[in-house]
Amino acid sequence: MKLRNSVCGIASIAVVLLMTAACGSDDDSSAPAATSTTQTTETDAMRSSVAATASSMLSTVRDTADQAVQDAINTVLAAAPVTFAAGSSDLSAAATATLKAVAVPLQGNDTQIQITTYAEDSNIASAKALAEARGDNIAAALEGDGVDKSRITVKSDANPSDPEVDANEAAITVVDE
Protein backbone atom coordinates (compact mmCIF):
# COMPACT_ATOMS: atom_id res chain seq x y z
CA MET A 1 0.00 0.00 0.00
CA LYS A 2 1.54 3.25 -1.10
CA LEU A 3 -0.08 5.01 1.86
CA ARG A 4 2.22 3.21 4.28
CA ASN A 5 5.33 4.10 2.26
CA SER A 6 4.22 7.73 2.07
CA VAL A 7 3.47 7.94 5.77
CA CYS A 8 6.75 6.25 6.67
CA GLY A 9 8.58 8.62 4.31
CA ILE A 10 6.99 11.67 5.92
CA ALA A 11 7.77 10.32 9.39
CA SER A 12 11.38 9.68 8.35
CA ILE A 13 11.71 13.26 7.14
CA ALA A 14 10.27 14.47 10.44
CA VAL A 15 12.83 12.38 12.31
CA VAL A 16 15.68 13.89 10.27
CA LEU A 17 14.36 17.41 10.88
CA LEU A 18 14.04 16.78 14.62
CA MET A 19 17.53 15.33 14.79
CA THR A 20 18.95 18.25 12.78
CA ALA A 21 17.26 20.77 15.09
CA ALA A 22 18.71 19.00 18.11
CA CYS A 23 22.21 19.03 16.65
CA GLY A 24 23.03 22.68 17.23
CA SER A 25 26.64 23.72 17.63
CA ASP A 26 28.13 22.96 21.02
CA ASP A 27 30.95 25.42 20.29
CA ASP A 28 30.04 28.60 22.15
CA SER A 29 33.40 30.30 22.68
CA SER A 30 31.80 33.11 24.70
CA ALA A 31 30.55 30.71 27.40
CA PRO A 32 32.74 29.91 30.40
CA ALA A 33 34.27 26.42 30.55
CA ALA A 34 32.13 25.28 33.51
CA THR A 35 28.91 26.19 31.69
CA SER A 36 30.10 24.36 28.57
CA THR A 37 30.06 21.00 30.38
CA THR A 38 26.53 21.66 31.66
CA GLN A 39 25.39 22.73 28.20
CA THR A 40 26.93 19.61 26.61
CA THR A 41 25.12 17.37 29.11
CA GLU A 42 21.83 19.21 28.51
CA THR A 43 22.33 19.04 24.73
CA ASP A 44 23.06 15.30 24.89
CA ALA A 45 19.93 14.76 27.00
CA MET A 46 17.88 16.82 24.53
CA ARG A 47 19.26 14.85 21.58
CA SER A 48 18.43 11.60 23.32
CA SER A 49 14.90 12.82 24.05
CA VAL A 50 14.41 13.96 20.46
CA ALA A 51 15.68 10.62 19.15
CA ALA A 52 13.32 8.72 21.46
CA THR A 53 10.38 10.88 20.37
CA ALA A 54 11.22 10.43 16.70
CA SER A 55 11.56 6.67 17.13
CA SER A 56 8.22 6.55 18.92
CA MET A 57 6.59 8.57 16.13
CA LEU A 58 7.95 6.24 13.47
CA SER A 59 6.79 3.19 15.44
CA THR A 60 3.29 4.67 15.78
CA VAL A 61 3.10 5.39 12.06
CA ARG A 62 4.22 1.84 11.22
CA ASP A 63 1.70 0.34 13.68
CA THR A 64 -1.09 2.45 12.17
CA ALA A 65 -0.15 1.38 8.64
CA ASP A 66 0.04 -2.29 9.68
CA GLN A 67 -3.38 -1.99 11.32
CA ALA A 68 -4.81 -0.51 8.10
CA VAL A 69 -3.46 -3.50 6.13
CA GLN A 70 -4.87 -5.93 8.73
CA ASP A 71 -8.26 -4.18 8.60
CA ALA A 72 -8.32 -4.52 4.80
CA ILE A 73 -7.42 -8.22 5.02
CA ASN A 74 -10.08 -8.78 7.71
CA THR A 75 -12.71 -7.11 5.53
CA VAL A 76 -11.88 -9.40 2.60
CA LEU A 77 -11.81 -12.54 4.75
CA ALA A 78 -15.08 -11.63 6.50
CA ALA A 79 -16.80 -11.33 3.13
CA ALA A 80 -15.26 -14.49 1.66
CA PRO A 81 -13.13 -16.66 3.98
CA VAL A 82 -10.47 -18.96 2.55
CA THR A 83 -11.90 -22.41 3.19
CA PHE A 84 -10.99 -25.90 2.12
CA ALA A 85 -13.04 -29.00 1.49
CA ALA A 86 -12.55 -31.57 4.24
CA GLY A 87 -9.41 -33.58 3.58
CA SER A 88 -8.27 -31.31 0.72
CA SER A 89 -5.55 -28.69 0.31
CA ASP A 90 -6.78 -27.52 -3.09
CA LEU A 91 -7.77 -23.86 -3.42
CA SER A 92 -11.25 -23.38 -4.82
CA ALA A 93 -12.00 -20.65 -7.37
CA ALA A 94 -13.62 -18.62 -4.57
CA ALA A 95 -10.56 -19.00 -2.33
CA THR A 96 -8.29 -17.97 -5.21
CA ALA A 97 -10.40 -14.85 -5.79
CA THR A 98 -10.29 -14.04 -2.07
CA LEU A 99 -6.51 -14.36 -2.04
CA LYS A 100 -6.23 -11.99 -5.01
CA ALA A 101 -8.20 -9.46 -2.96
CA VAL A 102 -6.01 -10.12 0.12
CA ALA A 103 -2.89 -9.44 -1.98
CA VAL A 104 -4.07 -5.92 -2.91
CA PRO A 105 -3.40 -4.22 0.47
CA LEU A 106 -0.07 -6.07 0.64
CA GLN A 107 1.18 -4.39 -2.56
CA GLY A 108 3.70 -1.55 -2.32
CA ASN A 109 4.71 -2.14 1.30
CA ASP A 110 6.81 -4.53 3.36
CA THR A 111 4.11 -5.79 5.72
CA GLN A 112 4.84 -9.25 7.10
CA ILE A 113 1.97 -11.74 7.34
CA GLN A 114 1.33 -15.10 8.93
CA ILE A 115 -0.95 -17.67 7.36
CA THR A 116 -2.43 -20.07 9.90
CA THR A 117 -3.99 -23.29 8.68
CA TYR A 118 -5.40 -26.35 10.37
CA ALA A 119 -6.61 -29.80 9.44
CA GLU A 120 -8.31 -32.62 11.28
CA ASP A 121 -7.55 -36.29 10.96
CA SER A 122 -7.32 -39.19 13.39
CA ASN A 123 -3.72 -39.57 12.22
CA ILE A 124 -1.92 -36.51 13.60
CA ALA A 125 0.89 -36.75 11.03
CA SER A 126 -1.64 -36.76 8.19
CA ALA A 127 -3.49 -33.79 9.70
CA LYS A 128 -0.23 -31.85 10.09
CA ALA A 129 0.81 -32.62 6.49
CA LEU A 130 -2.60 -31.50 5.19
CA ALA A 131 -2.48 -28.28 7.23
CA GLU A 132 1.03 -27.55 5.89
CA ALA A 133 -0.08 -28.20 2.30
CA ARG A 134 -2.99 -25.79 2.78
CA GLY A 135 -0.68 -23.07 4.11
CA ASP A 136 1.85 -23.65 1.34
CA ASN A 137 -0.88 -23.38 -1.31
CA ILE A 138 -2.10 -20.09 0.14
CA ALA A 139 1.47 -18.74 0.30
CA ALA A 140 2.09 -19.78 -3.31
CA ALA A 141 -1.11 -18.07 -4.46
CA LEU A 142 -0.18 -14.83 -2.67
CA GLU A 143 3.34 -15.01 -4.08
CA GLY A 144 1.80 -15.45 -7.54
CA ASP A 145 -0.20 -12.27 -6.87
CA GLY A 146 2.97 -10.28 -6.13
CA VAL A 147 3.55 -10.74 -2.40
CA ASP A 148 7.23 -11.51 -1.75
CA LYS A 149 7.67 -14.96 -0.22
CA SER A 150 10.06 -13.55 2.40
CA ARG A 151 7.14 -11.61 3.89
CA ILE A 152 5.02 -14.73 4.43
CA THR A 153 5.20 -17.15 7.35
CA VAL A 154 3.07 -20.28 7.43
CA LYS A 155 1.93 -21.79 10.71
CA SER A 156 0.15 -25.14 10.46
CA ASP A 157 -1.51 -27.11 13.24
CA ALA A 158 -3.17 -30.49 13.37
CA ASN A 159 -6.45 -31.12 15.15
CA PRO A 160 -7.06 -27.72 16.79
CA SER A 161 -8.32 -27.98 20.36
CA ASP A 162 -10.04 -24.57 20.36
CA PRO A 163 -13.75 -25.14 19.58
CA GLU A 164 -13.88 -21.67 17.96
CA VAL A 165 -11.41 -22.71 15.24
CA ASP A 166 -12.77 -24.04 11.96
CA ALA A 167 -10.15 -26.58 10.88
CA ASN A 168 -11.05 -26.02 7.22
CA GLU A 169 -10.64 -22.21 7.29
CA ALA A 170 -7.37 -20.27 7.03
CA ALA A 171 -6.43 -17.12 8.94
CA ILE A 172 -4.12 -14.38 7.66
CA THR A 173 -2.69 -11.88 10.11
CA VAL A 174 -0.18 -9.05 10.01
CA VAL A 175 2.83 -9.71 12.25
CA ASP A 176 5.51 -7.42 13.64
CA GLU A 177 8.62 -7.22 11.54
C-alpha positions, 0 to 999 in steps of 0.5 A: 500500500503506497499510503504506508510508504508515504506515511513512513517517508513523511515520518522519516523526514520528520525524524531527520528534521528533529535530529537536525534541530537538536544538533546545534553547535556545542561550540560557544566560545563566549561561554565559560568552561564550567557552563560548557560542560553543563550545556553539553550534558543538557544538549546530549539529553535533549538529543536523546529525548528527540531521538526517542520521540522520533523513534516513537513517532515512526513506530506509531506510524508503522503500527497504524499502517500495519493496522490498516493493512490488517483491517483490509485483510479482515474485511476481505476474509469476513466477506469471503473466507479462505476455506478448504473441502474436508481432507483437501488442500486444493484452493477453490476458485472462490478462495483464489479470488479471495486471495487476489483481494487479500494481496491488494493491500499487501502491494507496495509495502513490506508488511509481514503476514502469517498464514495459519492453517489447520486440518483434522484427521485421526492420524496426527501426522496426516493432519499436520501434512494436510495443514502444511499443504494448505498453508503452502498453497495459500502462500504460493497463491499470494506469491503469484499475486505479487507478495514476496515470499520472504514476507510470508510465514506459514503456521500449520496445526493439526487437530485444533483444540479450540472449539472456535477454530474451523479446521477447514478455514485459514487465517491471515494476520499481520505480524511485527517485523 
